[in-house]
Every structure is written in structure tokens, then in C-alpha cells.
Amino acid sequence: METLNGVFSAINGVVWGPLMLVLLLGVGLYLQLGLKLMPIRKLGVGFSLMFQGRVSSKGDESEGEISPFNALMTALSATIGTGNIAGVATAIALGGPGAVFWMWITALVGMATKFAEAVLAVRYREVDDLGNHVGGPMFYIRNGLGRKWAWLGAAFAFFGAIAAFGIGNTVQSNSVADALDASFGLPSWITGVVIMVLAGAVILGGIKRIAKVAGKLVPIMGIAYVAAGIVVLIVNASEIGSAFGMIFYYAFNPHAAMGGFAGAAVMAAIRFGVARGIFSNEAGLGSAPIAHAAAQTKNPVRQGLIAMLGTFIDTIIVCSITALVILTSTVWETGEAGASLTALSFEAALPGIGNHIVSIALAIFAFTTILGWSFYGEKCFEYLFGVRSIMLYRVLFVLAIPVGAMAQLGFIWLMADTFNAMMAIPNLIALALLSPIVFRLTRDYFDGKEVLPGEER
């Protein structure tokens, strides 16, 4: 076991090392420049399409299983999770306040990545033997790059099917169990069983039920968490200017040790800001396009404009609220890290309830992440083994939830984190090679030409 742990640790150090972060940022920056900053310039158009997409356009119902809005909510259900609470806190604890600036940069670049992923997912999606639309990196690799690249799509599907059990299941249930035990003294096995029953009732119903729950739960939980954060910022209003000052100053200047904070070099701010930003919004990992491929739309670019909002909402809005709550308190200087740092920061401004707010938010965020990732893993498994394997995967996924809640997850976390990063490699290769198609379809859309999926199969 020690040998296996050492092997995965070595691989993890490479796949989440500086080279991967440069690759993720580099492809995103290339796409953003190739699109002439369109994802930033057309942000308002994206929000307009999102609200219109709550109900599919007439005639689009036959083109997918869920509304464009619910496709975004399903993708957000998987991305708004522990990264928004624990990930931001870890970035600040290890990289200093400057890490937040680099999280923002990652998000602005990642909007172009998410846009391209969704465009290609709808463009190259297929209809499976059950009559459902399926897509994602494995399909746009095979259908966009040709059959000789099919092995790369299969590699993505393999990594995705395994990563879902870790990053999207056992790690999440374990986080919820720890939070509820710390705040309310609830035994881990009870938490695990309750999540298994609730998640199972949704997951076993497939994408339509997942999307229906996500479409209601994600907006409510997101707005509630942001609202709680704004209340904290009103309490700490006098410190907001100072917090922004620290974010911008320490993004380019080393931070000396103070209190319990160990200090951080500029490279640490960049490294942890980018890494935690990617961990939170998943831009470039290739997970979100699996959900967007099921959208009821005939237009790949329109879905791309909606998809890019996922990165903006996750990082620029939700993660920023967490970061400002932390930086307007003094708790971060004590050496605390992870979810406990966020909880203590809320508690400092809202004594008696702040800690509970974070625990409940973490529980709901993690629950919806389990729902979203169950669909990602299922579609990867289906790609490898066919539609008959779907129910088997769903059952195994649901049964793994209480195991995660009660287990010590050191090795599982390491393995899942490694496979999660390895999903990104095939996806980034495909995005770079298929970028001319993304650029052309985008030009055609904004020139008023008709853009339809699957014209060049």
C-alpha cells in the first residue's frame, strides 16, 4: 500500500504541478485571445440566454433531455462545492491574499475554456441506444478529431469514471460527515445513510431528475450562501477596502509571515490561486460539457454562452464572497486552513450562527456535487461499456456514499485527485486541436449565420 501511495503521490505531483497549471492557463488564454475576449465582452448576452433558457425554444425539445438553464445548473451543482468553501480558504492559507487575484485570472481565462467545451459538446454529441443525447470530451475527441484519436477519448472516459467515485462522491460525503459531526455531533454513519437515501432517490432517476433537483436547489443554495456572505461583509464593511488592497498588492509582492500565517512568495500566490481556482470551477477538466451535451438546444454557440457563466458564477461571485469574508476577519492570520478557516471567519462576524451557516452550506454544496458527478461518471462508464452498464454504475455510485462518509480517505483522495487532473490532459489536447472549429462557429453565430450541431460528422 505504501508503494502504491508513493506512486500516486509522484504522479499527482506531476499532473497538478506547474506544467499542468501552465497548460490549463495557456490553452484558456489561447482560446480567450482566439475568441477576441468574446466571453468577457458578451457576458450580458450569456445571462440573457440563461434566463431565456429556463424553458427550451419551440422545436428544441426533441434535441436534448433538459433545458439549457438546467444543463447549466447541473454543471454548477458539480462545481459549486467544497472548493468554494475549503478550497478558497486553503488558497489564502498557503498563498496569501494574492492567491485570490490569481483565482480571478483563472476564472476569466476559464470562461473561454468552458465556452469551447460546451460548443464542442453540443456540436459533436450523439444519441445513444436509449434515445438520449450524450456528449463530452470523449465524443468530441472521437467525432471531431477522427477515429484514430478514439483511444484518447477512451482514456478521458476511464479517468472520469474513476475520478467521479472520489472527487464527486466519497470525498464529498466525508466532508459533510466531518462538518455535521463538528457542528451538531451527528455520527458519520447516520450522515452517510441519509445522503445515500436522498442522493439515491435522485440519481437512480437519471439526468432528468438530477437536472430538475439541480435547477431548484443550486439557485437557492447559491443565493442563500452569497446573501449570508454579504451580511458578514456589511458587518465588516470597514475592512473591505483593505481586503481588496491586500489581494492586489500581494498578487505581485511576497507576503511576510505574521501571526500564525507562515508567509508566502509570489509564486505560491500564483500556484495556489490557479490550482484552487481550477479545482473549484473545473474549467479545462472536461466535466461540465458532459452536462451541457444533454441540453435542449440546436445551437452549440448559444449553449456555450450559457456554459461560460458557470465559471463566472462559481469563482467570480461565490469564491469571491468566501475570500472577502475571510480577509475582512483576522482569523486567516492565525494559521487556520480549509473549511474551518471559512467557518471561523463567518463565526467571528455572526457569533453563534456563522459556524452553522458554513456547515449547512458545505452539506448542501457537497450533496449537489454528488448529484452532478454521478451523471459525469455514468456517461464516462456508458461510453466504455454501453447503455446496459448505466444502472450498475448508478447503484455502485450510491452504495459508495456511506463508505466515504465513514472511511479515512487519505489514499482515495490522492487517487481521485490524480485521475481528476488526468481527465484534463486529453480534454486540453482536443480543445487546442479543435479550436479553429470553435472560432469559426462563433464567428458564424455573431454574423447571423445558422449554426447547427453535427454538420461535419
Buried (B, 14 or more C-beta within 10 A) or exposed (E): EEEEEEEBEEBBEEBBEEEBBEBBBEBBBBBBEBBEEBBBEBBEBBBEBBEBBEEBBEEBEEBBBBBBBBBBBBBBBBBBBBBBBBBBBBBBBBBBBBBBBBBBBBBBBBBBBBBBBBBBBBBBBBEBEEEBBBBBBBBBBBBBBEEEBBEBBBBBBBBBBBBBBBBBBBBBBBBBBBBBBBBEEBEBEBBBBBBBEBBBEBBBEBBEBBBBBBBEBBBEBBEBBBEBBEBBBEBBEEBBEEBBEBBEBBBEEBBEEEEEBBEBBBEBBBBBBBBBBBBBBBBBBBBBBBBBBBBBBBBBBBBBBBBBBBBBBBBBBBBBBBBBBBBBBEBBEBEBBBBBBBBBBBBBBBEEEBBBBBBBBBBBBBBBBBBBBBBBBBBBBBBBBEEEBBEEBBEEBBEBBBBBBBBEBEBBBBBBBBBBBBBBBBBBBBBBEBBEBBBEBBBEBEEEEEBEBEEEE
